[in-house]
Amino acid sequence: MAPSIVTSPSVSTNDPAAPTYTASNGCPVLNPRASARIGGEYGPLLLQDFHLIDLLAHFDRERVPERVVHAKGAGAYGVFEVTDDISDLTSAKFLASVGKKTKTFTRFSTVGGEKASPDSARDPRGFSTKLYTEDGVCDWVFNNTPVFFLRDPTKFPLFIHTQKRNPQTNLKDADAFWDYLTTNQESIHQVMTLFSDRGTPYGHRFMHGWSGHTFKLVKDDGSFVYCQITMKCDQGIKNFTNDEATKIAGENPDFATEDLFNAIEAGEYPSWTCYLQTMTLEQAKEFRYSVFDLTKVWPKSDFPLRRFGKLTLNKNPENYFAEVEQAAFSPSHLVPGFEASADPVLQSRLFSYNDTHRHRLGVNYLQIPVNRPENVYNPMERDGGMRVDGNYGAVANYQSTFAPLRYSKGVSAAKHEYWASTALEISPEVTDLDYEQPRAMWEVLGRTKGQQENLVYNVVAHASAAKPEIQKRVAEMFGRVDKGLGEQIAQGLAKKARSQ
């Protein structure tokens, strides 16, 4: 008896309005699920089958290199609206008037984990917003913490290596994690933030965002003030405990990604109210800490928050790869009136971010639609891989008298920068000043029931996997913040060791 033939449901149509399937060169394909063969059903394939070869070749190249940091992320489109007048501080056009709206794209991410890592992992979160202004793209490449682990950019690659996988075992390495942090104790402020419940936020919609770095708001006359930005979550802050985060990592590792997408689809648009802190050059000179120190915050009692805008996310991407995976943010993407400061970590990021985008996405990454400025004209930058905009046609590729260009009026603040850079120097050495703000944070945690206990529990749970000599250094580091805190961690680690 001959075997019966099972036919697949038809995926084709005779509707003339439907698009015709083609190979990548535009040639119509008779059957996208068939291969050209010699001698019948089981015959050898033909190399001349362009559709098959091109399909496989493209498939082999579908994955672009993973981000070295911030690999796991989710994003959405939205709008930034100016809510309060700050024209006394800056000439930036997108901040020029109350009610002015600017289209945006925001990407949230974890930092150290790979693309398949859980959203609820204990990790800082990236909080980057691309503003499509009339003067070009302005990227706010922020985090969900106001400080970071370091203030010297040469330490960044070393630090990130210790947060990833051991080169021999390919496993996460608690020894490397705590060995680095205990020998670079300017990190203690960020470490305390990370091991509080703020280190495991309940999704992307329920956390604040901070610039961390100091930027400059500049006016047309070249005068400026230093500034830092805080984006306060209008949904309220929600965090997982350590055990809740571990549980959700197993049940739904994409919890935050799903939560953000579903909320926007349901019309529950998340928003953040944006505030400035500003500091004059005279105040910077007298400031207790360096204005360029990424491990310190500016006390709100001395530099109060000033509201200036609101960010609302209201549209999900249509295609994750095209719009989220290919989104490329850089703190060097700035516009007139909003500029970088001499913060050394920020200065290194101005180069490093663009460099990694050129490696990951190609030299023309700013032509990708999600990254493309609304108004761009630069015929001096030509050619390169994946040029898709016509390459400026026959326009001259130099500063030509035959095709003159109009230039905008520039603003120079060089004399101010020179004054600031000579008056404000930071030392890489750890001093007693580095424990002041962490000590204040420990006291603040004590005002909310259970938060100090959770910090101790979280540190013990993680550091207990490190070698005993490193565990001792962990307790000593926290003891410099508060003697009782160090003793509690030492006792917790000892108890954990006895139970293992």
C-alpha positions as CSV (number, residue, x, y, z in Angstrom):
1,M,0.0,0.0,0.0
2,A,1.5,3.4,-1.0
3,P,2.1,5.9,1.8
4,S,-0.4,8.7,2.1
5,I,0.8,12.2,1.3
6,V,0.3,14.8,4.0
7,T,-0.1,18.3,2.6
8,S,0.8,21.5,4.6
9,P,-1.7,24.3,4.9
10,S,-1.3,26.7,2.0
11,V,0.5,30.0,2.8
12,S,0.1,31.4,-0.7
13,T,-2.7,33.4,-2.2
14,N,-3.8,34.5,-5.6
15,D,-4.8,37.9,-4.3
16,P,-3.1,40.4,-6.7
17,A,-2.8,43.0,-3.9
18,A,-0.6,40.6,-1.8
19,P,3.2,41.2,-2.1
20,T,5.0,38.7,-4.4
21,Y,7.8,36.8,-2.5
22,T,11.2,37.2,-4.1
23,A,14.8,36.4,-3.5
24,S,16.9,39.2,-2.0
25,N,17.8,40.4,-5.5
26,G,14.1,40.8,-6.3
27,C,13.7,37.7,-8.5
28,P,10.3,36.0,-7.9
29,V,10.6,32.6,-6.2
30,L,8.2,29.8,-7.2
31,N,8.4,28.0,-3.8
32,P,10.3,29.5,-0.8
33,R,10.3,26.1,0.9
34,A,11.9,24.1,-2.0
35,S,15.5,23.6,-3.1
36,A,16.8,23.0,-6.7
37,R,18.1,19.5,-7.1
38,I,19.4,17.1,-9.7
39,G,17.7,13.7,-10.2
40,G,14.6,14.0,-8.2
41,E,13.4,14.3,-4.5
42,Y,16.7,13.0,-2.9
43,G,19.2,14.3,-5.5
44,P,22.1,16.6,-4.7
45,L,21.6,20.3,-4.4
46,L,22.6,22.8,-7.1
47,L,25.0,25.6,-6.2
48,Q,23.1,27.8,-8.7
49,D,20.1,27.9,-6.4
50,F,20.7,31.5,-5.4
51,H,17.6,31.7,-3.1
52,L,18.8,28.7,-1.0
53,I,22.4,29.9,-0.8
54,D,21.5,33.5,0.0
55,L,18.9,32.4,2.5
56,L,21.5,30.3,4.4
57,A,24.2,32.9,4.1
58,H,22.0,35.6,5.5
59,F,20.8,33.3,8.3
60,D,24.4,32.7,9.3
61,R,24.9,36.4,9.7
62,E,21.6,37.4,11.4
63,R,23.2,38.0,14.8
64,V,25.3,41.2,15.1
65,P,28.0,41.1,17.8
66,E,26.4,41.3,21.3
67,R,27.0,44.4,23.3
68,V,30.0,44.1,25.6
69,V,27.8,45.7,28.3
70,H,24.1,46.4,28.4
71,A,23.4,43.3,26.2
72,K,20.0,42.5,27.6
73,G,17.5,45.3,27.0
74,A,14.0,46.5,26.0
75,G,12.9,49.8,24.5
76,A,10.0,52.0,23.4
77,Y,9.3,55.3,21.6
78,G,7.9,58.3,23.4
79,V,7.9,62.0,23.8
80,F,9.8,64.5,26.0
81,E,7.8,67.6,26.9
82,V,9.2,70.8,28.5
83,T,7.1,71.5,31.6
84,D,9.0,74.4,33.1
85,D,11.0,77.3,31.8
86,I,14.8,76.9,32.0
87,S,15.7,79.4,29.3
88,D,17.8,81.2,31.9
89,L,20.1,78.3,32.0
90,T,20.6,77.1,28.4
91,S,20.0,78.0,24.7
92,A,19.3,74.4,23.7
93,K,16.4,74.6,21.3
94,F,14.6,71.4,22.5
95,L,14.4,73.0,26.0
96,A,13.5,76.5,24.7
97,S,9.9,76.8,25.7
98,V,7.2,75.3,27.9
99,G,5.1,72.8,26.0
100,K,7.7,72.0,23.4
101,K,7.7,68.3,22.5
102,T,10.5,66.1,21.2
103,K,10.2,62.6,19.9
104,T,12.3,60.0,21.8
105,F,13.4,56.4,21.9
106,T,14.4,54.9,25.3
107,R,16.2,51.6,26.0
108,F,16.5,50.0,29.4
109,S,19.0,47.3,30.1
110,T,21.0,45.3,32.6
111,V,24.8,45.9,32.5
112,G,26.9,42.8,33.1
113,G,24.7,39.9,31.8
114,E,24.5,38.4,28.4
115,K,21.4,38.7,26.1
116,A,19.9,35.6,27.7
117,S,20.4,36.7,31.3
118,P,17.4,37.3,33.5
119,D,15.9,40.8,33.7
120,S,15.7,40.5,37.5
121,A,19.5,39.9,38.0
122,R,21.2,42.1,40.7
123,D,22.8,44.6,38.4
124,P,22.7,48.3,37.7
125,R,20.3,49.3,34.9
126,G,21.0,51.4,31.8
127,F,18.4,54.1,31.2
128,S,19.2,55.7,27.8
129,T,17.0,58.1,25.9
130,K,17.5,59.4,22.4
131,L,15.9,62.8,21.7
132,Y,15.4,63.6,18.0
133,T,15.8,67.3,18.2
134,E,15.9,69.9,15.4
135,D,19.7,70.3,16.1
136,G,20.4,66.6,15.8
137,V,20.2,63.6,18.1
138,C,20.8,64.2,21.8
139,D,21.4,61.0,23.8
140,W,20.9,60.9,27.5
141,V,22.9,57.7,28.4
142,F,21.9,57.4,32.0
143,N,21.7,54.7,34.7
144,N,19.1,53.8,37.4
145,T,21.7,54.8,40.0
146,P,23.1,58.2,40.7
147,V,26.7,57.0,41.1
148,F,29.0,54.4,39.7
149,F,31.8,52.0,40.8
150,L,34.7,54.1,39.6
151,R,36.0,57.6,38.7
152,D,39.0,56.6,36.7
153,P,38.1,55.4,33.1
154,T,41.2,53.1,32.9
155,K,39.5,50.9,35.5
156,F,36.4,50.3,33.5
157,P,37.5,47.4,31.3
158,L,39.1,45.7,34.4
159,F,35.9,46.2,36.4
160,I,33.6,44.8,33.7
161,H,35.9,41.7,33.3
162,T,35.4,40.9,37.0
163,Q,31.6,41.1,36.6
164,K,31.5,38.7,33.7
165,R,32.8,35.1,33.4
166,N,36.1,33.5,34.6
167,P,38.4,33.0,31.5
168,Q,39.1,29.4,32.6
169,T,35.8,28.1,33.9
170,N,33.5,30.4,32.0
171,L,31.5,30.7,35.2
172,K,30.5,33.8,37.2
173,D,33.3,34.4,39.7
174,A,32.5,35.7,43.2
175,D,36.2,35.8,44.0
176,A,36.9,38.2,41.1
177,F,33.8,40.3,41.8
178,W,34.6,41.0,45.5
179,D,38.4,41.0,45.0
180,Y,38.1,43.9,42.7
181,L,35.6,45.8,44.8
182,T,37.4,45.5,48.0
183,T,40.7,46.7,46.5
184,N,39.0,49.6,44.8
185,Q,36.8,51.0,47.6
186,E,35.8,54.2,45.9
187,S,33.1,51.8,44.6
188,I,31.5,51.4,48.0
189,H,28.7,53.9,47.4
190,Q,27.5,52.1,44.3
191,V,28.1,48.7,46.0
192,M,25.7,49.6,48.8
193,T,23.1,50.8,46.2
194,L,23.5,47.6,44.2
195,F,23.1,45.4,47.3
196,S,20.1,47.2,48.6
197,D,16.7,46.3,47.1
198,R,17.3,49.0,44.5
199,G,19.7,46.5,42.9
200,T,16.7,44.4,41.8
201,P,14.0,46.7,40.5
202,Y,10.5,45.5,39.7
203,G,10.8,45.9,36.0
204,H,11.8,48.9,33.9
205,R,8.7,51.0,34.7
206,F,9.4,51.3,38.4
207,M,12.9,52.9,38.7
208,H,14.4,56.4,38.6
209,G,17.1,57.5,36.1
210,W,20.1,59.6,36.8
211,S,22.7,61.2,34.5
212,G,25.4,60.4,37.1
213,H,27.9,62.5,35.2
214,T,28.1,66.2,35.3
215,F,27.1,68.0,32.1
216,K,26.9,71.7,31.2
217,L,24.0,73.9,30.3
218,V,25.4,76.6,28.0
219,K,23.9,79.9,26.8
220,D,24.6,81.7,23.6
221,D,27.1,84.0,25.3
222,G,29.2,81.0,26.3
223,S,28.3,81.2,30.0
224,F,27.3,77.9,31.6
225,V,26.4,76.1,34.7
226,Y,27.2,72.5,35.6
227,C,24.2,70.2,35.8
228,Q,23.0,66.7,36.7
229,I,19.7,65.2,35.7
230,T,17.3,63.1,37.8
231,M,14.3,61.4,36.2
232,K,11.8,60.4,38.8
233,C,9.5,57.5,38.0
234,D,5.8,58.6,38.1
235,Q,4.7,55.0,38.7
236,G,6.5,54.9,42.0
237,I,9.5,52.9,43.0
238,K,9.0,49.1,43.3
239,N,11.8,46.5,43.9
240,F,12.1,42.8,44.3
241,T,13.8,41.3,47.4
242,N,16.7,39.1,46.7
243,D,14.6,35.9,47.0
244,E,11.8,37.3,44.8
245,A,14.3,38.3,42.1
246,T,15.8,34.8,42.2
247,K,12.3,33.3,41.9
248,I,11.2,35.5,39.0
249,A,14.5,34.8,37.2
250,G,13.5,31.1,37.0
251,E,9.8,31.7,36.3
252,N,10.1,34.5,33.7
253,P,13.6,35.7,32.9
254,D,12.1,38.3,30.5
255,F,9.7,39.7,33.2
256,A,10.8,43.4,32.7
257,T,10.7,43.2,29.0
258,E,7.2,41.7,29.0
259,D,6.0,44.1,31.6
260,L,7.0,47.2,29.7
261,F,5.6,45.9,26.4
262,N,2.3,44.9,27.8
263,A,1.8,48.1,29.8
264,I,2.3,50.2,26.6
265,E,0.1,48.0,24.5
266,A,-2.6,48.4,27.2
267,G,-2.3,52.2,27.1
268,E,-0.7,52.4,30.5
269,Y,2.1,54.7,29.4
270,P,5.0,55.0,31.9
271,S,6.4,58.4,32.5
272,W,9.2,60.1,34.4
273,T,9.3,63.7,35.7
274,C,12.7,65.3,34.9
275,Y,14.6,67.5,37.3
276,L,17.9,69.5,37.1
277,Q,20.5,70.2,39.8
278,T,22.8,73.0,38.8
279,M,26.1,74.3,40.2
280,T,27.9,77.5,39.3
281,L,31.7,77.6,38.8
282,E,32.1,79.4,42.1
283,Q,30.0,76.7,43.9
284,A,32.1,74.0,42.1
285,K,35.3,75.5,43.4
286,E,34.0,75.4,47.0
287,F,32.2,72.0,46.7
288,R,33.3,69.4,49.3
289,Y,33.7,66.8,46.5
290,S,34.9,67.1,43.0
291,V,32.2,68.1,40.6
292,F,33.7,65.5,38.2
293,D,33.6,62.5,40.7
294,L,31.2,59.9,39.4
295,T,31.2,58.1,42.8
296,K,29.5,61.1,44.6
297,V,26.0,62.7,44.5
298,W,25.2,66.4,44.8
299,P,23.2,66.8,48.1
300,K,19.7,68.1,47.3
301,S,19.9,70.3,50.4
302,D,22.6,72.3,48.8
303,F,21.6,71.9,45.1
304,P,17.8,71.5,45.0
305,L,15.9,69.7,42.3
306,R,14.4,72.0,39.6
307,R,11.7,70.5,37.5
308,F,12.0,71.0,33.7
309,G,10.2,68.2,31.8
310,K,8.4,64.9,31.5
311,L,9.3,61.8,29.5
312,T,6.4,59.5,28.4
313,L,6.7,56.2,26.6
314,N,3.7,55.6,24.4
315,K,4.6,53.3,21.5
316,N,6.2,49.9,21.2
317,P,8.7,49.0,18.5
318,E,7.5,47.2,15.4
319,N,10.6,45.1,15.2
320,Y,12.9,44.3,18.1
321,F,16.1,43.8,16.1
322,A,15.7,46.8,13.9
323,E,14.8,49.2,16.6
324,V,16.0,47.9,20.0
325,E,19.0,45.7,19.1
326,Q,20.3,48.3,16.6
327,A,19.7,51.3,18.8
328,A,23.0,53.0,19.4
329,F,23.4,55.6,22.2
330,S,26.4,57.7,22.9
331,P,27.0,60.5,25.4
332,S,28.9,62.3,22.6
333,H,25.6,62.7,20.7
334,L,24.9,66.2,22.1
335,V,23.4,69.4,20.8
336,P,24.2,73.1,21.2
337,G,23.3,74.3,24.7
338,F,23.8,70.8,26.3
339,E,27.5,69.8,26.5
340,A,29.9,67.4,28.2
341,S,32.0,68.4,31.2
342,A,35.6,67.5,31.9
343,D,34.5,64.4,34.0
344,P,37.2,61.9,33.0
345,V,34.9,58.9,32.8
346,L,32.4,60.8,30.7
347,Q,35.3,62.0,28.5
348,S,36.3,58.4,27.9
349,R,32.8,57.4,27.1
350,L,32.6,60.1,24.4
351,F,35.0,58.0,22.4
352,S,34.3,54.4,23.6
353,Y,30.5,54.3,22.8
354,N,30.9,55.4,19.2
355,D,33.9,53.0,18.8
356,T,31.8,50.0,19.9
357,H,28.9,51.0,17.6
358,R,31.3,51.2,14.6
359,H,32.5,47.7,15.5
360,R,29.0,46.2,16.2
361,L,26.9,47.9,13.6
362,G,29.3,49.5,11.1
363,V,30.7,52.9,10.5
364,N,27.4,54.1,9.1
365,Y,25.4,53.1,12.2
366,L,23.8,56.6,12.3
367,Q,22.0,55.8,9.1
368,I,20.0,53.1,10.8
369,P,16.4,54.6,11.1
370,V,16.2,54.3,14.9
371,N,19.5,56.2,15.2
372,R,19.2,58.7,12.3
373,P,19.0,62.4,13.1
374,E,16.1,64.3,11.7
375,N,18.3,66.8,10.0
376,V,21.8,65.7,8.9
377,Y,24.0,66.9,6.0
378,N,27.7,65.9,6.1
379,P,29.1,65.2,2.6
380,M,32.7,65.0,4.0
381,E,31.8,61.6,5.5
382,R,31.4,59.2,2.6
383,D,31.5,55.5,1.7
384,G,32.0,52.8,4.2
385,G,30.1,49.5,4.7
386,M,26.3,49.6,4.4
387,R,26.0,53.1,3.0
388,V,22.3,53.2,2.1
389,D,21.4,56.9,1.7
390,G,22.7,57.6,-1.8
391,N,26.1,58.7,-0.5
392,Y,25.4,62.4,-1.3
393,G,25.5,61.6,-5.0
394,A,27.8,64.0,-7.0
395,V,28.1,66.6,-4.2
396,A,31.8,67.4,-3.5
397,N,33.4,65.5,-0.6
398,Y,35.5,68.4,0.6
399,Q,35.0,72.0,1.5
400,S,34.3,73.2,-2.0
401,T,33.7,76.7,-3.4
402,F,31.4,75.0,-6.0
403,A,29.0,73.8,-3.3
404,P,29.3,76.2,-0.4
405,L,27.8,75.2,3.0
406,R,26.2,77.3,5.6
407,Y,27.6,77.0,9.1
408,S,25.9,77.6,12.4
409,K,27.2,80.1,14.9
410,G,29.5,78.4,17.4
411,V,29.8,79.1,21.1
412,S,33.2,79.0,22.9
413,A,33.6,78.5,26.6
414,A,37.3,77.7,26.5
415,K,38.4,80.3,29.1
416,H,35.8,78.9,31.6
417,E,36.9,75.3,31.0
418,Y,40.5,76.2,31.6
419,W,39.6,77.9,34.9
420,A,37.5,74.9,36.0
421,S,40.0,72.3,35.0
422,T,42.9,73.8,36.9
423,A,40.8,74.5,40.0
424,L,39.1,71.1,40.3
425,E,41.4,68.1,40.3
426,I,40.4,64.7,41.6
427,S,42.7,62.2,43.2
428,P,42.4,58.5,42.4
429,E,43.2,57.7,46.0
430,V,40.5,56.5,48.4
431,T,40.0,58.8,51.4
432,D,37.6,59.2,54.3
433,L,35.4,61.3,52.0
434,D,34.6,58.2,50.0
435,Y,32.7,56.7,53.0
436,E,30.7,59.8,53.9
437,Q,27.8,59.4,51.4
438,P,27.6,55.5,51.9
439,R,27.4,56.2,55.6
440,A,24.5,58.6,55.0
441,M,22.9,56.0,52.8
442,W,23.1,53.4,55.5
443,E,21.3,55.8,57.8
444,V,18.6,56.4,55.2
445,L,18.0,52.7,54.8
446,G,17.4,52.5,58.5
447,R,14.4,54.7,58.2
448,T,12.5,52.0,56.2
449,K,11.7,48.8,58.0
450,G,13.8,45.8,56.8
451,Q,16.0,47.7,54.3
452,Q,19.2,47.5,56.4
453,E,18.5,43.8,57.0
454,N,18.0,43.2,53.3
455,L,21.3,44.9,52.5
456,V,23.2,42.6,54.9
457,Y,21.3,39.5,53.6
458,N,22.0,40.4,50.0
459,V,25.7,40.9,50.6
460,V,26.1,37.7,52.6
461,A,24.2,35.7,50.0
462,H,26.5,36.8,47.2
463,A,29.9,37.2,49.0
464,S,29.6,33.8,50.7
465,A,30.7,32.2,47.4
466,A,34.0,34.0,47.6
467,K,37.2,32.7,49.3
468,P,37.4,33.3,53.1
469,E,40.2,35.9,52.8
470,I,38.1,37.9,50.4
471,Q,35.0,37.5,52.6
472,K,37.1,39.1,55.4
473,R,37.9,42.0,53.2
474,V,34.2,42.4,52.3
475,A,33.3,42.8,56.0
476,E,36.1,45.2,56.6
477,M,35.1,47.4,53.6
478,F,31.5,47.7,54.9
479,G,32.9,48.2,58.4
480,R,34.5,51.4,57.2
481,V,31.0,52.7,56.3
482,D,29.6,51.6,59.6
483,K,31.2,49.4,62.3
484,G,27.9,47.7,63.1
485,L,27.2,47.0,59.4
486,G,30.6,45.3,59.0
487,E,30.1,43.2,62.1
488,Q,26.7,42.1,60.8
489,I,28.1,41.0,57.5
490,A,31.0,39.2,59.2
491,Q,28.6,37.3,61.4
492,G,26.4,36.5,58.5
493,L,29.3,35.1,56.4
494,A,30.5,33.1,59.4
495,K,27.1,31.6,59.9
496,K,26.8,30.8,56.2
497,A,30.1,29.1,56.3
498,R,29.1,26.9,59.2
499,S,26.0,25.8,57.5
500,Q,27.7,24.8,54.2
